[in-house]
Amino acid sequence: MKETGLSAGPSNLSSSIGDFVGQNDEYYNQEFGKIQSATKFPWTWNTMAALAGPFWASARGLWGQFWIFLILELLALVQIGRGLWGDLGAAKLARADRLNLKWQELYEKGQAALQAGDEGAQGLIETAGNLKNAAARVTEEAAALSAEATGILITGLVLIIVLKVIQGFNANLSYEKQYLTWRAQPQSTPSGFHWGWVIYGIGLWLAIAPLTIYRFTFTKPAEWIMAVPIGKQFFTPTSKWMDGGFNWLSKHGAGAFDKVVDAIRTILDGLETIFVDTPWPVVMTIILVMAWRLAGPRIAVFTAACLAYLALFGLWETSMQTVALLGAAAFLCLLFGIPLGIWFGKSQRAYNSALPILDFMQTMPAFVYLIPIIAFFGTGKPPGVLSTIIFGMPPVIRLTALGMKSVSEHTKEAAVAFGCTKWTLLKDVEIPLAMPSIMTGINQTILMCLSMVVIASLIGAGGLGKNVLEALQYAAKGQGMLAGLAILFCAMVIDRIIQGHYARKTARQ
């Protein structure tokens, strides 16, 4: 495999290029020198990279470039295949055939009904005529698609040529960057020319390209390509086994689940007594005073505007129910999340063990983990709080752990040298230094808990989420927007008060 350039230039590069490239070091000395001495875009060309495409990239260890151009060239080859062999109008023609059969059937029924004096005969004949017109339109569309085959073929050919040109111009630039990386990190950077990598790249191409081209070129590819041959033979027995497991656990663990629900209901009832049952002028006054004292006058004015919106649009009671739900969920998230985050920040082994669980909590769709929530805890507000906790706890755990890990080891060693115990070190050094990250985690947890309000309303949590849910069910756009803004203002008020208090406390220190 010989690589040649269209132009030559002087080379100022060191002899290490020969150790890096393995083959054709004279050519690469010339091209790398041209690249490094250029003041503008260096026009350098690699003929073999243009011809071999992604296989040249695999031979040189440029695997990122290999995958990018493999996918792009595959897209071009699919277009070429569609232009050469693809029956583009086949699906439309099949639909036209079905429409033709249908209108003929209806027309015959209509004629028979007309002869029998049936009153619905004319309707059948008119429907048959409409279907006949639709079949004619679909046939025209099929013919138009078939006529596009030449254009699709030309598009694919142009695209493959453009990609080859891009690879020819880009190859030496990418390889020179890899050379500079190799100079700094020779152990971890691929170098040289390897036929084994070429064979590996060809194997990947053979595993991906033929089936892809076949799938998008032929109208009716083999059934085993479109669906996994084993089908769903494992789905039904596995789902039944899981059903049995849920039923067994909900039956034998009912006492424990009821205790969890009772504990959450106690917290929730206390918060609803404060926010919902207390007269609204009292609650509004307390919130405004807290905002003023904790976060300052500007946050107090903003809080007053938000509370006025809730009151003027008749959303006060449902908003306070939402705040109570949020308060219970956020309180439990912080109660368990911050200590767990501190533990994970100090123990990498514990963090690695919990990482899959945190990933599960954050990435599993909320509607999915509502299923076990309903199975074990039923419906209502406490199960809504539990579902919110699952979704909202991971951010505070992760960011608390991150903050604890970011505390400098030198700082901790100095504190220990001055006589700090483990508790003093944690309380007076680590937590204060990790507090910006912890506060960010608290912020994210509050916002994510509020984002669950609408989903939790599906299992009877109530509050503003119920208003949004009703708006979705009945397409009440105005109602949904007003309730959504109320949720937004509740989140902003809580966040501004907490963050403003922390900012003022930090400024005083």
N, C-alpha and C positions, 0 to 999 in steps of 0.2 A: 504494500500500500504506500504509494509515493505521493507526497503532497507538494504542490507547486504553487507559486504565486504569480500574479500578473505583473507585478513590479518589484523591483529590488531597491534596497537602500542600505546605507552603511550601518554596521552593527557596533554598538558600544557595550553590549551586555557581557557579563562575566561568563566564564566557562561552565558555571553551574547549570546553565540552560541545557547543556548536553546531558548532565546527570538527570535533569528533570524530564526532558522530552523522550530520551531513550533512542529515538530515531529521528533522522532529518534535522540534526541540531544546527547545521549551517543555515538551512531555510528559516528555522525559528529564531536563530540569532538575528538574522536580517529583519524579520517581521517584528519581533519584539523591540528591536532597536528603533524601528520606524514608529512604532506605537508610542514608546516612551519619549522620543524626541519631538513628537508632533505637538504643535501649539493649537491646532484645530482638530477637527475630526480626522483620525488617521485612516486613510483609504487602504485597507489591507484585504487581500483576497486569498481564500483557501479553496482550491479547486476540489480536493478530495472531500472536504466537509460538505461542499455543495452537492457533490455526486452521491456520497454515501449517506448524507443526512444524519439522522439520529444514531446510526451505527458508528460514524466517526466519533460522535460525542461519547458513546459507550466505550469505545476503544481508548479514549483519553481520560476516562473517569469523570466526564462532565455529566453526571446523572440528572441534574436538574434540567439542563438543556436537552438531554435525551428524551425525557418524559414530555416536555413542552412540545418539541417538534414531532415526536411520535403521535401525539394526540392531534396536532394541527394537520400533519400529513394524512392521518387516518380520516379526518374530516374531508380533506380534498379527494382522497381515494373513494370515499362513499359517494361523493357527488359524481365522480367519473363513472362509478359502477351504476348509479341510478340513471345516468345519461345513456349508458351503453346497453344495459340489460333490464333496467327497472321498468315495469309496466305501470306507469304513473297513474293512468286512468282506470286501472283495474277495479279499485274499490268503488269508484263512482259508477262504472259500468254494472257492477254487481248490484248496486243499489237501484240503478235504472231498471235492471231486469226485474227486481222485486216489485218496483212500482208498476211496471207494465203488466205483470201478472195480476197485481191487485186491482188495477183499474179495469182490466178486461173482465175479471171476476165480478166486480161491482156492476159493470155495464150490463153483463148478461143477466144478473139478478134484477137490475132495473128494468130491462126489457121484458123479462118474465113477469115482473110485478105490474108493468104498464099494460100488458095484455090481459092480466087478471083484474085490472081495474083498481089496483091498490093505490091509495092516496100518497104513500111514501115513495112511489116509483120515481117521480121527478127528482126528489132529493138524492136518490141513489145514482141517477144518471149524472146529475151535476157534480156529485163527489167524484165519480169516475172521470169526468172531464177535467176536474182539478188535478187529480192524480196523474192523468195523461200529460197535462202541461208540465207538472213537476218532473215527470220522467224525461220529457224532452229537454228541460233545462239541465237536468243532471247529465244527460247524454252529451250535451254541448260542453258542459264543464269537463267531462272526461276527455273529450276531443281536445280541448284547450290544454289540459294537463299533458296529454301525449305529445302535443306540439312543443311543449317546453323542454323536452328531453335534450334537444340539441343545445339549448341555452344552458341547461344544467351541466352538460358535458364540458362545454367551453369554460364555464365558471370553475369547474374542478381542475381543468388543465391550467388555467391561468393561476389559480391558487397554488397548485403544486410548484409551478415555475417561480412564483413570487417567494414561496417558502425556501426553495433551493437557493435563490439569490440572497435572501436574508441570512441563511445559514453560512453561505460562502463569505459574506462580509463580516458576520458576527463571530465566526469561529476563532480567529486569532485573538480578537479582543477578549473573549471569554477565557481562552487558554492562557493569555498573558496575566489576567487577574488570578487565575488558579496558580500560576507560577509564583506570583508575589505572595500568595497565601502559603504556598509550599516553602518559600524561603523563611517564613516566620514559624510555620508549624509543619515541619517535614514529616513527622510521624503520623499525623492524622489527615494529611492531604494526599489524594491519589496522584501518582506521577507515572510517566512512561507510557509505552504502548503495549497493550495486552490483548492477544488473540482470544484469551478466555473471556474477557469482557465483551468482545465482539460477538462471540458465540452466545453469551448470556443475553445480549441485546437482541440478537436475531430470535432467540427462543421466546423472549417476551413479545416480540412483534408477531411471531407465529401464533402465540397463545391469544392475542388480542385482535389483530387485524382481520384475518380471514372470516371469523364468525361475525364480527361487527359489520363488515362489508356485505356478507351474505344476508344478515338480518335486515339491513336497511335498503338492500337492492331488490330482493325478491318479494313479491306481494304476499305469498303464503309460505313463510319459512317453516322448517320442520317444527313440530310441536314441542320437542324436547329442548329446543333453543329458547322458546318463549316461556316455558314453565319448567320448574324443577321436576324431574321425572317422578320422584317419590311423593310429590303432591303434599297433602295435608295428613298423611297417615299417622304422624306423631302428634298433630295438633289436638285432635279430639280426645284421645286418652289422657294426654297431659293436662288439658283443661279440666277434665273430669276429676283427675287426681288432685288438682289444686282446689277445685270446689270442695272435695271431701276434706282436705286439710283445713280450709277456711271454716267449714261447718264444725269440725271437731274442735278447733281452737276457740271459736266463738262460744261453743257450748261449755267447754271445760274451763275457759278463762273468763267467764262472764262476771265472776265476783271481782277480779282484778280490774277488768275494764270498767265496771260500774264505779269502783273507787276512783279511778282516774277521772271519769266524767263528773263525779261529785266534787272532787277537788277543783276542777276547772270551773264548775258551776258556782262554787263558793266565791272564787275570785271574780267571776263575771257578775254575779249578783251584787257584790260590793261595789264594783265600778259602775254598774247601771244605777244603783242607788245614788251614787254621787252625781253622775252625768245626766241621767234621764229623770229620776224621780224628784231630785232637787229642783226648785223653781228656776226657770231659765235666767232671770235677772241675776240670781245669786251665782249660778255657774259662770255666766258671762263675766261678771265682775271679778270672780276669782281667777279666771283664765287671763283676763287683761292685767290684773295686778301681778300675776306670776310672770307674764311676758315682760312687763316693765321692769320688775325687780331682777329677773334672771338674765334678760337679753337686751334691755335698754329701750328707750322711747321709740326708736324707729321700728323695732320689731313689734312693739305694743300697738303702734298705729296700723301696721300691716295686719296684725291679728284682729284688731277691731273691724277693719274692712272685711276680712274673711268671715268673721262671725256675723256681721251685718248681712252679708250675702245669704248665709244659711237661714237667718231669721226672716228676711224679707221674702224669700221664695218658699217659705213653709217647709224647709228641710231640717229644721232644728232637731226635732226628736229623732228622726232617722239618722241624722249625722252623729248625734250623741250615742246612739246605739252602735254605730260603726266605730266611734272612738273607744267605746267600752270594749268591743271585740278586739280592736287593735291594741288597746292597752293590755288586755289579758294576754294576747298572743306575744306582744313585744316584751312584756315583763317576763314571761316564761322563757322566751328566746334568750334574753340577756341573762336571766338567772342561771341557766344551764350553759349557754353558749360562751360567755366570757371565761368562766373557770375552765371549760374544756379547751378553749383557745389558749389559755395560759399553759395548761398541761401539754398541749400539742406543740406549743412553741418551745418548751423546755425538753421535750422528749420526741426525737425524730421517729423512733420506732412506733410510739403511740400514734403519731400523726400519719405515718405510712399505713398503719392498720385501719385508721378511720377514714382515710382518703376515699376508698371505694364507696363507703356509706355516704359521705358528703357528696360525691359525684352523683350517686343514685338520687339523693334528695333534691339536687338542683336540676338534674336533666330529665328525670322521669316526668312525663306530662301530668299536670295536676289532676286531670280527669281520671287518670289511671289510679293514682293512690287515693282518690276518693272512694274507690271500691272497697279496699280493706277497712277504711275509716268507717264506712256505713256498715260493713259486715260486723265489725267488732264493737263499735260505739253507737250505732244507730244514727239518727238524724237530729238536727237542732243546732243550737248555738255552740255547746261544748265540742261536738265533733267538727264544727266549722273552725273553732279556735285551734283544734289539733291539726287539721289540714293546713292551716296558716302557719303553725309552728314548723311543720315539716319543710315547708317551702322557704320560710324566712330565717331559719336558724343558721344555715351554712355560711352566709356572708360574715356574720359576726365572729364565728369560729375561725374561719380562714384568715380574716384580717387581724384578729387578735393574735393568732399564731404568727402571722407575718411580722406584726409589730414587736412581739417578744424576740423573734429571731434577729430582728434588725438592731437590737441593742448591742452596742460594741462590747466585745469581750474584754478589751482594755479597761473600759469603764467599770465593768463588773469586778475585774481583778483589783482595781484601785479601791472600790468600795469595800471589798472583802479585806484588803490590806489595812483599811482604817477601822476594822472591827465590826463590819455589818454581819448580822446573822442572816440566815436564808430568808426568814420572814421580813426582816428589815430591808434586805436587798430587793425583795420582790415589791414591797409596799412603797419604798422611798426612791428606788432607782429604776427598776425595770418597768413597772406599770406607768409611772410618769413619762418615761422616755417613749414607751409604746403607745401613749394615749392618742396621738394624732391618728394612728392606724386603727385603734380601737373605736374612736369616734366615727371614723369613716365606716367601719363595720356596723355600728349602731345605726347610722344614717341609712345604709343599704338595707339593713334588716327591717327598719320601719317602712321604707318605701316598698319592699317586696311583700311585707305583710299586707299593706294596703292594696297592692295589686291582686291579692287573693280574695278581696272582699266580694267581688262579683262571682267568682267561682264558688266560694263558700256559701253564697246565697242559694246555690243549687240544692244544697242539703239542709236548707232551713235556717241559715245563719241570720237572715234578715238584714236590717240596716239599709244603707244606700245601695248595696249590691242588689237588693230586691227591686229597687226602682229601675236600675239599669237592666236587670233581667227582664222585667216586664216591658221595658222599652224595646228590647230585642225581640220579644215574643209578638208584640203588637205593632212593630215598626213605628213606635212613637219617638221620632228623631229628636224633637225638642226636649221631651222628658229625659231621654238618655243623656243628652249633652248637659243639661242642668245638673243631673245627678253626678255625672262624671266630673264636672267642675267642682262640685261640692267635695267629692273624694280628693281631688287635687288640692283644694284649699286646706282640708284637714291635714293632709300629709305635709304641706308646706309650713303650716303653723307649728306643728309638732317638731319638724326638723329645724325650723328657724329658731325656736326657743332653745332646743338642746344645743345646737351648734353655736348660737349666740352666747349662751351661758358659758360654754367652754372657751370661746374666743375672749370674752371679757375677763374670765378667770386667768387665762394665759397672759393677757395684756397687763393685768395687775401684778403678776409675778415678774 
